[in-house]
């Protein structure tokens, strides 16, 4: 029976992590299809071109930037119907579908649920990660736990995640011994960039629900950025949702007048990594950023109380909650400079090759789907 690999992709960060897996599958000659949920629009096609992806794309919905809670709530049922419709069209007689979902986004949940309902096998990339708190971060942890229950093949980035899935869920568990973001970093060439010898700068990237939709928290973060700009040049990369929240709170005009603060639109992947690779320190709440910066050895402050990802912790990364004297004091004392560590080995075959090798060698047509 012929098998199609259907990658369900919604967000930009998701595409970045899935891209090297798709490229590796193409090298093995596997039939891959990108099923786009339309959750993000900005820079998605640019990323496909940036990673030289050749596999065909189909759309569940017209692409649009769903960057508000209201827009996501209206998108969710439409996305489910659209993904279900496309999977039914792809599931022709004599063709089995293996639906690959990634991470912890709403698109991950939509893809797993729609795939399960149409009888496809569900392969979860970056499976088994957990913060240990079902509503923190929200909705990511909640989505993860629901997807775990629907997973047939769990591609786990480390032994701890693999052990979690073996203990709690009935799935075939594969330890890929790394996160696919490593391969994305390799493809950008950013690993060859070091800290600039000119005036040191900081990079800020914030977009998590808890950071931008809680009014007092957002106000505190704006104050922190203003405080750091008194000492450092800061490049603040604005996600569309972050920009909207800053505008709604009346902070954009205020930040625009701050000396040493450069407000930037969301960038292409290579451009952002090259900017971050040359930074003295990066303040981010993104799990993907935490992983990328660990690979690059860039000092990182994770602007969250907790993270499900071990990458960089104890070497180049520090959790905001663990800094007793406060982030501003920590940075201004320049203790973060001591965190810079040599980048990990980025020259060996990465987890994307491992995943594609498994799909090519083992084949999922012999594996039963969850009932």
C-alpha positions as CSV (number, residue, x, y, z in Angstrom):
1,X,0.0,0.0,0.0
2,X,1.3,3.5,-0.9
3,X,1.9,5.8,2.0
4,X,1.8,9.6,2.1
5,X,3.5,11.6,4.8
6,X,1.3,14.6,5.6
7,X,3.0,17.4,7.7
8,X,0.4,19.6,9.3
9,X,1.9,23.0,9.8
10,X,0.4,26.2,11.3
11,X,2.9,28.5,12.8
12,X,6.2,30.0,11.6
13,X,8.1,28.4,14.5
14,X,6.6,25.1,13.6
15,X,7.6,25.3,10.0
16,X,11.2,26.1,11.0
17,X,11.4,22.9,13.1
18,X,9.6,20.7,10.6
19,X,11.5,22.0,7.5
20,X,14.7,20.0,8.0
21,X,12.6,16.8,8.5
22,X,10.8,17.5,5.2
23,X,14.1,18.1,3.4
24,X,15.5,14.9,4.8
25,X,12.4,13.0,3.7
26,X,12.8,14.4,0.2
27,X,16.4,13.2,0.1
28,X,15.1,9.7,0.9
29,X,12.5,10.0,-1.9
30,X,9.5,9.8,0.5
31,X,6.3,11.3,-0.7
32,X,5.6,14.3,1.6
33,X,2.8,16.9,1.6
34,X,2.6,20.1,3.6
35,X,-0.9,20.7,4.9
36,X,-1.0,24.4,5.9
37,X,-3.6,25.3,8.5
38,X,-3.5,29.1,7.7
39,X,-2.7,30.1,11.3
40,X,0.2,32.3,10.2
41,X,0.7,34.2,7.0
42,X,3.8,36.4,7.5
43,X,7.0,34.9,6.1
44,X,5.7,31.4,5.7
45,X,6.3,31.1,2.0
46,X,9.7,32.8,2.5
47,X,10.7,30.1,4.9
48,X,9.7,27.4,2.4
49,X,12.0,29.0,-0.1
50,X,14.7,29.6,2.4
51,X,14.9,25.9,3.2
52,X,14.5,24.9,-0.5
53,X,11.5,22.7,0.3
54,X,10.2,21.0,-2.9
55,X,7.2,19.0,-1.5
56,X,3.7,20.1,-2.6
57,X,1.5,22.2,-0.4
58,X,-2.2,22.2,0.2
59,X,-4.2,24.6,2.3
60,X,-6.9,23.9,4.9
61,X,-7.8,27.6,5.0
62,X,-6.6,30.8,3.3
63,X,-3.5,32.1,5.2
64,X,-4.0,35.0,7.6
65,X,-2.3,36.3,10.7
66,X,-4.3,34.9,13.6
67,X,-2.6,36.9,16.4
68,X,-5.5,37.7,18.7
69,X,-7.5,35.4,21.1
70,X,-10.7,36.1,19.2
71,X,-9.2,35.4,15.8
72,X,-7.8,32.1,17.1
73,X,-11.1,31.0,18.6
74,X,-12.9,31.6,15.3
75,X,-10.1,29.9,13.3
76,X,-10.0,26.8,15.4
77,X,-13.2,25.0,14.2
78,X,-12.7,26.2,10.7
79,X,-9.2,24.8,10.7
80,X,-10.4,21.5,12.0
81,X,-13.0,21.2,9.2
82,X,-10.4,22.3,6.6
83,X,-7.7,19.8,7.7
84,X,-10.3,17.0,7.9
85,X,-11.5,17.9,4.4
86,X,-8.0,17.8,2.9
87,X,-7.1,14.5,4.6
88,X,-10.2,12.9,3.3
89,X,-9.2,14.0,-0.2
90,X,-5.7,12.6,0.2
91,X,-6.9,9.3,1.6
92,X,-7.6,7.6,-1.7
93,X,-8.1,3.9,-2.1
94,X,-4.8,2.1,-1.8
95,X,-3.2,5.0,0.0
96,X,-2.4,5.2,3.7
97,X,-1.9,8.5,5.5
98,X,0.7,9.1,8.1
99,X,0.0,12.5,9.7
100,X,3.0,14.2,11.2
101,X,2.3,16.9,13.8
102,X,4.9,18.9,15.6
103,X,5.2,20.4,19.1
104,X,2.4,22.0,21.1
105,X,0.4,24.5,19.0
106,X,-3.3,24.7,18.3
107,X,-2.4,23.4,14.8
108,X,-0.8,20.4,16.3
109,X,-4.0,19.6,18.2
110,X,-6.1,20.2,15.1
111,X,-3.9,18.0,12.9
112,X,-3.8,15.1,15.5
113,X,-7.5,15.1,16.1
114,X,-8.4,15.4,12.4
115,X,-5.9,12.7,11.5
116,X,-7.1,10.4,14.2
117,X,-10.8,10.8,13.1
118,X,-9.9,9.8,9.5
119,X,-8.0,6.7,10.5
120,X,-4.4,8.0,9.9
121,X,-1.4,7.1,12.0
122,X,-0.3,10.1,14.1
123,X,3.5,10.8,14.3
124,X,4.3,13.4,16.9
125,X,7.6,15.3,16.4
126,X,9.1,16.8,19.6
127,X,7.0,14.5,21.7
128,X,7.2,13.8,25.4
129,X,8.2,17.3,26.6
130,X,6.2,18.5,29.6
131,X,6.5,21.4,32.0
132,X,4.7,19.4,34.7
133,X,2.0,22.0,35.0
134,X,-1.1,21.5,32.8
135,X,-1.9,25.2,32.5
136,X,1.6,26.6,32.4
137,X,2.4,27.5,29.7
138,X,-1.1,27.8,28.4
139,X,-2.4,26.6,26.0
140,X,0.8,24.8,24.9
141,X,1.0,22.3,27.8
142,X,-2.7,21.5,27.5
143,X,-2.3,20.9,23.7
144,X,0.7,18.6,24.3
145,X,-1.1,16.4,26.7
146,X,-4.1,15.9,24.4
147,X,-1.8,15.1,21.5
148,X,0.2,12.6,23.5
149,X,-3.0,10.6,24.0
150,X,-3.6,10.4,20.2
151,X,0.0,9.6,19.2
152,X,1.0,6.4,17.5
153,X,4.7,7.2,17.0
154,X,6.4,9.5,19.4
155,X,9.6,11.1,18.1
156,X,11.2,12.3,21.3
157,X,14.1,14.8,21.4
158,X,15.8,13.3,24.5
159,X,15.8,10.3,26.8
160,X,13.7,12.1,29.5
161,X,10.9,12.8,27.0
162,X,11.1,9.2,25.7
163,X,10.8,7.8,29.2
164,X,7.8,10.1,29.9
165,X,6.0,8.7,26.8
166,X,6.9,5.1,27.6
167,X,5.6,5.5,31.1
168,X,2.4,7.4,30.4
169,X,1.2,6.5,26.9
170,X,0.8,3.6,24.5
171,X,2.9,4.7,21.5
172,X,6.0,3.5,19.7
173,X,8.7,5.7,21.2
174,X,11.8,6.8,19.2
175,X,14.6,8.8,20.9
176,X,15.9,11.1,18.1
177,X,18.7,12.3,20.5
178,X,18.2,15.9,19.7
179,X,15.8,18.5,18.6
180,X,15.3,19.2,14.9
181,X,16.0,22.9,15.5
182,X,19.7,21.8,15.5
183,X,19.4,21.0,11.8
184,X,17.6,24.3,11.1
185,X,20.5,26.2,12.8
186,X,23.0,24.2,10.7
187,X,21.1,25.1,7.5
188,X,21.3,28.9,8.3
189,X,25.1,29.0,8.7
190,X,24.6,31.1,11.9
191,X,26.9,28.8,13.9
192,X,29.9,30.6,12.2
193,X,28.9,34.0,13.6
194,X,30.4,35.2,16.9
195,X,29.8,38.2,19.1
196,X,30.7,41.4,17.4
197,X,33.6,43.4,18.7
198,X,31.8,46.6,18.4
199,X,29.3,48.0,20.9
200,X,27.5,45.0,22.5
201,X,23.8,44.8,22.0
202,X,20.8,42.8,23.4
203,X,18.0,41.1,21.5
204,X,14.5,40.9,22.9
205,X,11.8,38.6,21.5
206,X,8.6,38.2,23.5
207,X,5.3,36.7,22.4
208,X,4.0,34.2,25.0
209,X,0.3,34.5,26.1
210,X,1.3,35.0,29.7
211,X,3.7,37.8,28.8
212,X,1.6,39.9,26.4
213,X,-2.0,39.3,27.5
214,X,-1.5,39.9,31.2
215,X,-1.6,43.7,31.5
216,X,0.6,44.1,34.6
217,X,3.1,41.6,33.2
218,X,3.3,43.5,29.9
219,X,3.7,46.8,31.7
220,X,6.6,45.3,33.7
221,X,8.3,44.0,30.6
222,X,8.1,47.4,28.9
223,X,9.7,49.0,32.0
224,X,12.4,46.4,31.9
225,X,13.2,47.1,28.2
226,X,13.3,50.8,28.9
227,X,15.7,50.2,31.9
228,X,18.1,48.1,29.9
229,X,18.1,50.6,27.0
230,X,19.7,53.1,29.4
231,X,22.9,51.0,29.2
232,X,22.7,48.9,26.1
233,X,21.6,49.1,22.4
234,X,18.5,46.9,22.2
235,X,16.9,45.2,19.1
236,X,13.3,44.4,20.1
237,X,11.9,42.0,17.5
238,X,8.1,42.4,17.4
239,X,5.8,39.5,16.6
240,X,2.5,40.7,15.1
241,X,0.6,39.7,18.3
242,X,3.2,41.6,20.5
243,X,2.9,44.7,18.3
244,X,-0.9,44.6,18.6
245,X,-0.8,44.3,22.4
246,X,1.8,47.1,22.7
247,X,-0.4,49.3,20.6
248,X,-3.5,48.4,22.5
249,X,-1.8,49.2,25.8
250,X,-0.5,52.6,24.5
251,X,3.2,51.4,24.7
252,X,4.3,51.7,21.1
253,X,4.6,55.5,21.1
254,X,6.4,55.3,24.4
255,X,8.9,52.7,23.2
256,X,9.4,54.5,19.9
257,X,10.9,57.5,21.7
258,X,13.4,55.5,23.8
259,X,17.0,56.1,22.8
260,X,19.1,52.9,22.1
261,X,15.9,50.9,21.3
262,X,15.4,49.6,17.8
263,X,11.8,48.3,17.2
264,X,12.0,45.7,14.4
265,X,9.3,43.7,12.6
266,X,9.5,39.9,12.7
267,X,12.4,38.8,10.6
268,X,13.4,36.0,8.2
269,X,14.8,33.0,10.0
270,X,18.4,33.4,8.9
271,X,18.4,37.1,9.6
272,X,17.0,36.6,13.1
273,X,19.5,33.9,14.0
274,X,22.4,36.0,12.6
275,X,21.3,38.9,14.7
276,X,20.9,36.7,17.8
277,X,24.2,34.9,17.2
278,X,26.1,38.3,17.5
279,X,24.3,39.5,20.6
280,X,25.8,39.8,24.1
281,X,22.6,38.4,25.5
282,X,19.0,37.5,24.3
283,X,15.9,37.9,26.3
284,X,13.2,35.6,25.0
285,X,10.2,33.6,26.1
286,X,10.3,31.3,23.0
287,X,11.0,27.6,23.4
288,X,12.5,27.5,19.9
289,X,14.8,30.4,20.7
290,X,16.0,28.7,23.8
291,X,16.9,25.7,21.8
292,X,18.6,27.7,19.0
293,X,20.6,29.8,21.3
294,X,21.8,26.7,23.2
295,X,23.1,25.3,20.0
296,X,24.9,28.7,19.3
297,X,26.1,29.2,22.9
298,X,24.6,32.6,23.2
299,X,23.8,33.9,26.7
300,X,20.0,33.7,27.1
301,X,17.5,34.8,29.7
302,X,14.4,32.7,29.4
303,X,11.6,35.2,30.3
304,X,9.3,32.6,31.9
305,X,8.7,31.0,35.3
306,X,9.3,27.5,34.0
307,X,10.2,25.7,30.8
308,X,9.6,22.2,29.5
309,X,12.9,22.3,27.6
310,X,16.3,21.5,29.2
311,X,18.3,23.1,26.3
312,X,21.0,25.5,27.6
313,X,20.0,25.4,31.3
314,X,23.1,25.2,33.4
315,X,25.3,26.4,30.5
316,X,24.3,29.4,28.4
317,X,20.7,29.9,29.7
318,X,19.2,31.2,32.9
319,X,15.5,31.2,33.9
320,X,14.1,34.6,34.8
321,X,12.6,33.2,37.9
322,X,15.9,32.0,39.2
323,X,17.6,35.4,39.2
324,X,17.0,36.7,42.7
325,X,18.2,40.3,42.2
326,X,16.0,40.8,39.0
327,X,16.7,40.7,35.3
328,X,17.8,44.3,34.9
329,X,20.4,44.1,37.7
330,X,21.6,40.7,36.4
331,X,22.2,42.1,32.9
332,X,23.6,45.4,34.0
333,X,26.2,43.6,36.1
334,X,27.2,41.8,32.9
335,X,27.1,38.4,34.6
336,X,25.5,37.0,31.5
337,X,28.9,37.4,29.6
338,X,30.1,34.5,31.7
339,X,27.4,32.3,30.3
340,X,28.7,32.2,26.8
341,X,29.7,28.6,26.0
342,X,31.1,27.0,22.9
343,X,28.4,25.8,20.5
344,X,27.6,22.1,20.5
345,X,28.8,20.0,17.7
346,X,26.8,21.1,14.7
347,X,28.5,19.0,12.1
348,X,27.1,15.5,12.9
349,X,24.0,14.1,11.3
350,X,21.1,15.5,13.2
351,X,17.7,14.3,14.5
352,X,16.0,15.1,11.2
353,X,18.1,12.5,9.4
354,X,17.2,10.0,12.2
355,X,13.5,10.7,11.8
356,X,13.6,10.4,8.0
357,X,15.7,7.2,8.2
358,X,13.1,5.6,10.4
359,X,10.3,6.6,8.1
360,X,12.2,5.2,5.1
361,X,13.5,2.0,6.7
362,X,10.7,0.9,9.0
363,X,7.8,2.4,7.1
364,X,4.6,3.3,9.0
365,X,2.3,1.2,6.9
366,X,3.1,-1.8,9.1
367,X,2.3,0.0,12.3
368,X,-1.3,0.0,13.5
369,X,-3.0,3.3,14.3
370,X,-4.5,3.8,17.8
371,X,-8.1,2.6,17.9
